[in-house]
């Protein structure tokens, strides 16, 4: 009996010891098989590094502790405290482009089914990234990409995510340290320092208060006394009964290698063991080391030495001539006032190489030529627009506004990335949109026809982007040239508003400045010829023309060679749709090529297009109301076709509207961007010259 009792006690002690070990572990480097890896992740032998991703695009990887843990008390359901510390490094493939970052995660499984790469960090997907409460994932993200969809602080931040990627709390990466005067100061820290700057992270969770705190500092620096970010997280509701703990990282269009060097974890109270940084594996060198070479003794005859000197002089002269020639070829303009815009400038030489010498022309219009390119460092596809600016007057203000608008961030706006100036030309670099412009699909080859589902998705996306320009940014942005030719389509056929070369900014509550009347004939609000002021209401007028254009598959104004100054102009798109409405058959104005569609939705878009095209700016809705109507969150204002018709008849005889009628144009003018100046009296020929100056 004593022997049996002793054996039982030994077994119990062994089980107790194993349970304790399961709740606390330390990895000073990783052995193959010590962590469960999925995706692109792997333990590198013999170094012991856990590499979650390499420099492969659109990839993600996981590295989790292989045994599940319980983060809530079985008896009470209360959350259990835990503490962890780890050292990580993010090494971008290129200095100006990198992946999306790394996350410490509590997840219900090692593989995280359904997770995708890119901005979803290998933990979420399109259906659960905004938080539907079912993913049971809590993560601390070291995020190296700015995603407006998730309200990210910037492209270098730390956030706490609970069942979604819209962080409960986040802040730019940094740490608090002693300022030497008895206080503290905050120092920013780069998450993408690579092997030259690994990071140490401490995460503490107190089950009693449900408080989660995250602290970050350069590896080897003292642990900061003040956490970087913290928030309340009830783990008893946020995670599964059996939860796996570990790391996830992801790449998108650009790539980084994400490494974990060491990891210490403790569940059940108390701090995790400190990591001995001297025992952690070394990261791959970020630079290349040059081998030492031993020069042979100089035992050459004097004549050979002289010959070598002569050859070197001739070669130097040839190189110097080549350098001078190339400098002239790639000479750029840069003035003192552009110093503050340095990060947004890109070298002409880089653009010349990216576009294969500006040979791949993908578009041309009244404001310049557009070329396809691939940036050499990041490998990102771009569109490069070349605009001539013959005058230096106003250029500084124009570049200032272009750089300001490069900070616009919205999923339905084409991102402006860089600019360059050279020999009377301004070059603008945008994200490349593989499906081209919307007008190519509306008026191009029959194979490019769009279904109503695609068209409805595009107009709602453009409406959301325009609302952001009018109300969602720090200043009001008036686009001034909304049309199907300036709506580009990404790989998923999402509509993105582009071409901000004409846009103007002013403060919220401020008064827009009088300027030249610019835009495209058929989209220009009638009051513009009288006031000369581009406003959000004039943008709404152009958006109304755009809605009718998309629904009907016709341009707002149709020109004919048979038109003359003595004959009435051809009926415009507004008149056409209004006539169908008066006849009680408004949906018959639709584009017949798009086949079956949602008749109610089509009717809504057509009537909203007419309402936005109202000649009286005070009768047009604002973009917030437009978006609410399109999304079904608000009813459309009640109006009748007779009311709109009477208003248009009134404006046709007014001084402001008279300047837009009675002028004939060649058939190609429907594709021409017009620039108009106000004038008290102009002949038809003078009007034609002003419109196309």
N, C-alpha and C positions, 0 to 999 in steps of 0.2 A: 504493500500500500504506500509506504513512504516513497518508494521508487516511482510509482505511478504518479503520485502527487508532484514529485519533483519534475517529472517529465512534462506534466501539464503546465506547471509554472514556467518551465523553459519555453514551451510553445507559446504561451501567452506573452512572455517577455519578447520573444522573437516577433510576434505579430505586432506588438506595441511599437517595437523599434522600426519595423517596416512601415507602419502607418506614419510614424514621425518623419521618416525619410521621405515619404510621398508628399508631405506637406512642406518640405524644405529641401532645396537643392542648389548647388553652385556649379556652374560651368565656366572654368577658366580656359576657354577654348572648347571645342566640341569633338567628340569621337564619332566616327561613322556609326550611325544607328542610335546615337544618344538622343537625338530629336527626330520627330517624324516630319519628313519633308515632302512637299507636293509641288506641282507646277515646275517652275524654273529653279527652285531652291535645291541646294546641295551642300553637303559638308565637304570642304576641300581638304584632301589629305596630301601631305602630312601636316600642313599648317594648322589645321583645326579651326579654320574660319568657317562660319555659317554664311554662305552667300545666298541671299534670297532671290536676286536677279543679277544677270550679267548685262552686257550692253545690247541686248535684244529688245527691239521695239515691241509694243503691245503685248507684253508678257507680265506675269505675276508669279510669286512664289510664297510658300508658307513654311514656317519652321515652328512646330509646336512640341511642348512637352508631351511625351507619348501617353501618359496616364491622365484620365479625367480627374478633376477636383471638384469639391462641393464648396460653394461660396456662400451658403446659407445654412444655419443650424437646422438639423433634421427635426429636432423637437419643437423649436419655437418659430422657425422660419426667418429668424433675424439674420441680417447679413454678417459675414465673418470678415474680420480685418485681414489685410494682407499688405506686404511690403515687397518691393522689387527694385533692383538696380541693374542696369546693363550699359554696355558700351557699344555704340554703333558708328558706322561711317557710311556716307553717301558719296560716291565718286562718279560724277557725270562723265559721259563719253566725250562731250564737247563743253567748253566753258560757258557758252551762251545758250545751251539747251540741255535740259535734264528731265529725268522721269518725274513721277508724281509723289514719291516719298515712301516712308516706312511707318508702320503702325504696330504698337504693342496691343494685343487683342485678347479678349475673353470671348470665346466662340463655342457654339454647341457641337462643332465637329472639327476635325483636323483639316478636311478638304474644303469646307465652306461651299457646299453645292450652290451653283448658280452665280457665284461671284465672277466678276469680269475685271479686266485690267484697266489701265488708264486712271482716270479721276476717281474710279470706284475702289482703288487701293487693294484689289483682290479680296475685298470683304463684302461688297454690296453689288447691286445691279440696278438697272433703270427702274424696276418696280419697287424696290425697298430702300433706295438711297436717301429719300427724303423723310424716312421714318414712318413705317406703318405699324410699328410695335411688335412685329412677328419675327424679326431676324435674331433676337436674343444675342446681340453682339454689343459689347462695350469696348471702345478702343481709345487709345491716346495716339493721335496722329502727329508725325513730324512731316508736315505737308510742304512740298517744294513746288507746288503749282497753284496758280490763282484761278479758282473756278467760281464765277459769279453765281452759278446755279446754287451753290452751297453757301453763299455769303462769306466766302473766305476773306480773311483780313488782308493777306498779300500772298506772294509766292514763296514765303519763308516764315511759316508760322507753326505754332504748336496748339493743338485743339483736343478737346475731350468730346468724343462722339458716343451717343447712346441710341442704339437702334436706328442709325442714320448718319449721313455725312454732313448734315447741317449742324455744326458743333454746338453743344450746350454752352461752351465757353472756349474762346481761343484768343491768342495774342501773338504778335510778332515774336520770333525766337530771340531769346536773350537771357541774361541772368543778372542778379543783383550782387554787387561786391562792395567791399569796404573802400570808401573814397580817400582814406588816409587822414580824414579830419573828424573822425567820430561818427560819420554818417554813412550812407550807402549811395551808390550810383548804379544806373542801369546801363549795361553794355550789350549791344546787339551781337548776335552770333550767327554765322552762316551755317545752315544745315548741310550745304553741299561742299564742304571743305575737303572731302575725300580723305586719302591716307595721310595728308598733312595736318588734318584737324579733326580727329575722331571726337565724338561727343559722349558724355556720360549722362544718363537719365536716372532719376530717382522717382518712383511713384509710391505714394503712401495712401492707403485707404483705411479709415477708421469706421468699423462696423457700427459702433454706438451712435456716432453723429452722422454716419453715411457721407462723410466728407472725403473727396478724392483730391489729392494734391500732386502736382507734377513740378519737378525741379530739373533744370538743365544747366550744364556748364561744359566748358572744354575738358576733355579727359585729362586727368592729372591735376586740375585746379581744385582748391578746397570746395567742399559742398556748400553752395549758397544757403544762408540762413532763411531766406525768404523764398517761398515757392514762386514759380513763374505763373502758373495758372491753377485754379482750383474751382470746384463746384460740388453741389449736392447730387449724389447718385445713389438710388436705392437698389442695390444689387439683388435684393431678394425678389424684385420684380423684373429686373432687366436681363438676367442671365438664366440659363437652363439649370436643371438639377445637376447634371453632369456636364461640366464646362472644361474646355481645353484652354490652356494659356500658352501664348507664344507670339510670333511675329508674322507680319505680312508686308509685302512691298510690291509696287507695280510700276511699270513703264507705260507710256503712251506713244505719241508720235516721236518723241525723243527718249533717250535711254540713259539710265544710271545703273551702276553696280551698287547694290545695297548689301552691306555686311553687318553681322553681329559678331563681336569679338569675344564677349563674355557676358554671363547672365547669372544673377543671384536672385532667389525667390524664397519667400517665407509666407505661409498661410496660417493664420490663427493667432496673431498678436506678436508684437516685437518686430524689430527691424531686421531686414534681410542682411546676411553677412556681407561685409565689405569685400570688394573685388581687389585682388592684388594685381595692379595694372602691369607690373613687371613680368607677370606670368602669362599675360594674354598673347595670343599669336600676333605676328606682324602683318600689316596690310601690304598689298602689292605696292611697289614704289610708283609714285605719280610721275616721276621723271626717268629719263634713261641715263644710265651711268656710262661714261666714256672710259674705255680702257686706256691705260697708260701705254704710250709708245716710246720706243727708244730710237732716237735718230742715229743713223749710221754716221761714222766719221766722215768729214768732208775732205776727201782725198782727190778732188777733181783738179785737173790742170786748169791753169788760168784762162786759157782760151775757151774752155767749156763753160766756165763760170760767167764770162762775158756774154757768151751766147745765151745763157739762161736769163741773164739780166735783160738783154734786149728783147727776148721773147715775152718776158713778164711785162715790160713797158708797153709793148704793142698790145698785149692782151688787156692791160689796164685801160689803155686808150679806147679799145673797142668796147669794153664793158661800160666805161664812162659815157661813151656816145649812145650806147643802148639805153642806159639809165635815163639820160636826158630826154631821149626820144619817148620812152615810156612814161616819164613824168609829164611830158607835154600831152601825151595821149590821155592820161588818166588825171590830168590836173583838175582840181576841184576848187570851188569858191567857198571860202570860210571867213567870216568876219568875227570881230570881238563879241558882238551881241549873241552869237550862236554858241558860245562856250557853255551856257547853262543847258543847252539842248544836246550836249555831247552824247549821252546814252542812246538818243534816238537817231543820231546820224549813222550812216553806213557808208563805207568807202565805195566810190564809183568802180574802183578796180574789182571789188568783190561782186558788185552787181553785174559788171561786164562778164566775169567768169561764170556767175550763176545763170545768166541768160544765154550762154554760148555766143557771146558777142552781140546780143540783142538780135538774134536771128529767129527766135521762136515767137512770132507775132500771133497773138490770140484774139486781138480786138483793136478797133480804132474808132474814134468818134471826134466830136467837135472840140474836145478838150485834151486830146492826146492819144498816144498809142499804148497798148498794153501787151506785155511780153510775159511768157511763162518762164519760171526760173526755179533753181534748186540751190538754196544757200549752202556753201561748201562746208561750213563748220557743223551745222546742225542737221543738214540733210532735209530740212523742211521745204516743202513746195510753196512757192510764193507767186504772186502776180505783181509785176513791176510796171507802174504807169509813168510814162514820160510826158511831162507837160512843159510847154514853152512859156516863159514869162519874159516878154520882151522888155518890160520896164522894171527898174529897180524900185520904183515908188510903191510903197505899201507892201513890199515883199517881207519885211521884218514882221509886220502884223500878221501877214498871211501864214508865215512859217510858225509864228507863235500859236496861232489858232490850230494849225495842223498838229503841232506837238501836243497841245492841250487835248485835242480830240483823240490822240493816240491812247489816252487814258480811259476812253469809253470802254466799258465791259458789259456786253449783253449777248446772249446766245443768238439773237436775231440781227446782229450788226456784224459786218465784215471788219475784222480787226486790222487797224492801221499799225504796222510794225516799225517802220523806219522811213527816213527821208534822206535825200542827197541833193546837192546843188552842183551843177557843172555847166559852164559855157552857155548861159542863158536858158538852161533847162532845170526843172525841178522834177526829181524822181521820187515817187511814193511807192512804198512796198507794203502789200496787203497779203493776208491769208489767201491761198489759192482755193478757188471753188471749182471742183472737177466737173460739175454739171452745167457750167456756164450761166448765162443770164436768162431770166424768165422770158424775155421777148423772143429769144431764139426758139423756145418751146411753143410759145403762143402763135408765132407767125412764121416759123421755120418749116422744115420738112414734115410731112404728115406723120412720119414715124415718131415725131417728138410730141405728139398730142398729149395733153394732160387730162386725167380724169377730174371730176369735180372734187373728189376726196383730196387729191393733191392740191388743187387750186384753193379749196377752203382752208387747208392747213397752211398754205403759203400766205394768204391774205391775213390770217389771224396772227401768224408769226411777225409779219411786217408791221401790223398794228401794234403789237407788243413792243417791238423795237422802237417805233416812232413815239409811243407813250414814254418810254425810257428817255428818249432825247428831250422831250418836252418837259417832263416832270421828275424824272428819276435821277438826274445827275446834278452836280453842284451848280451848273449854269443851265440856262435854257439853250438848247441847240435847235436851230431852225435849219432843216436840211436843204430846202429850196429847189430840189430837183428829183422829186419822188415820181418814178415811172417804172414800168416793167423792165426797161433796159438797165436800171440801176438796182434791180433785185437779183442777187446771185443765189445759186442753189448748190448746197453742199452734197456730199456723197449720199445722204439720206433724203435728198430733195426738200430740206428745210430752207425756207426763204430767209435771206439775210440782206438787209438794206446796206448799200455800198455807196461809194463815190461821194465823199464828204468835201470834195474840192470846192463846192459852192457854199457849204454850210457857214452859218454865222452864229456867234455866241452872244448872249447878254445875260445879265444877272436876273434871277427870279424877282419879279415885281418891278423890274426895270423897263425902260422904253427902248425897243429896237431902233437902230439908227437907220436913217434914210440912205439908200444905196442904189446902185444900178439894178434895174429889173432884169433878173436872169432866170433862166429855166428853159423849159421845152414847151413849144406852142401846143395848146390843148390842156396843159396842166397848170397854167398860170392864172391865179385868181384875178378877177376883173378889177378889184380895188387897187391892185399893185400899180397900175399905170397912173393912178391919181396920187397915192400916198408915197410910193417908192419904198415902203417898209415891208420887209419880209417878216411875217409873224407866224405863230403856231396855227392861226386860222387859215393863212394861205397854204400852209402845209396840209391842213385838213382838206382844202379844196383839191389839191393835187392827189391826195389819197383817195378822194371820191372818184376822180377820173381813173385812178388805178383800179379801184374795185370794179367799175364798169368795164374797163379794158380786160380784166381777167375773166369776168363772167361772160362777156360777149365775144371775146376773141377778136376785137376790133380796136384800132387806135382811136383816141378821143376825137381827132380831127382827120378827115380823109380828104386828100388833095387830088385834083385832077387837072390834066393839061388843058381840058376844055373849059375850065373856069375862067371867067373874064371879069374885068372890073364892072361891066354893065349887067352881068348876070348875078343872081343871088348865089351865095356860097353854098356848097354841098352841106346837107344837114349833118350836124355833129352827133356824137354818140349819146350825149345827154338828151338831145331832141328825139333820137331814135327810141331810146328806152322809155322816155316820157310818153311818146305816142303809143307804145304798146301798153303802158299802164292805163292811159285814158281809155283804151279799148278793152280794158279788163283782162288783158293777156300779157302781163309783164314778163312772164317766164319765157315767152316766145322770142325774147330778145337775146336769149342765151346763145352761146357758141354751139352750133349744131354738131360739131366734131367730137364733143366730149361724151356723147352717149347718155346713158341713164344717170340721174343724179337725184339728190335730195331736193325736191321741188320747194319745200318750205325754206330750206336754208338758202337756196338760190334766190328766192324772192326777197328774203331778208337782206342779202348782200346787194341786190339791185336797188332796192328802196333806200338802203343806207348810202349807197353810192350817189344816188340823186340828192339825198339830204345833205351829204357832205359837199356836193357840187352847187349848193344854193348860192346864187350871186350875192346875196346879202351876208357878209361875214358874221353878223350878229345872230343869224338863224342857223348857222352850222354848229354841230355838236363839237365838244372838245374830244381829244383822243382818249381820255379816261372813259367818257361816256360811250365812245365808239367801241372800245375794247369790251366794256360791260355788255353792250348790246350784242356783239359778236359771240361772246361767251354765254349768252343767255341769262346774265345776272341782272339785266335791266331791260325794260321794254323800249322799243323804238318810239321816238316822239310821233304823235299822231299828226299827219299832214295828208294833203290830197294832191293828186296830179294837177288839178286846176290851180291850186295855190302856187305850186312850183312854176307852172306854165305862165301864170300872170306875173310872177316876180321876174322871170326871165324876159318876158316881153317888155316890162318896165325898164329893166337894165339895158336892153338892146338900144333904147333911145336915150340913154343917159350919156353924159360927157365921158365918164370913166370907161364905159363898155364900148363906146363907139370906136375906140382905137384898136379894137381886136377884130372888127368886121370890115368887109368890103375890100380886102386885100387878097389877091390870088398868089399862089405859090407854085413852083414846079413840083412835080410828083415826088421828088426825092426829099422834099422839105419835112416830110413826116418823120425823118430819121435825123433831123438837124436840131442841135441845141440852139435856142435863140437867146440873144442878149439884147434887151430893149432899154432905151433911155426915154424918159418922159419928155414930151414936147407939147407946146401949146398948139402948133399947127404944122402939119406935115402933109406933103402930097403923097399919093400911093407909092410912087417910086422911092421917095425919101423914106417912107415907112418900111419898104422892103429892105433898103440899105441898112436901116437901124436894126431891124430884126436879125440880120445876119452879119452884123459887124463883130 
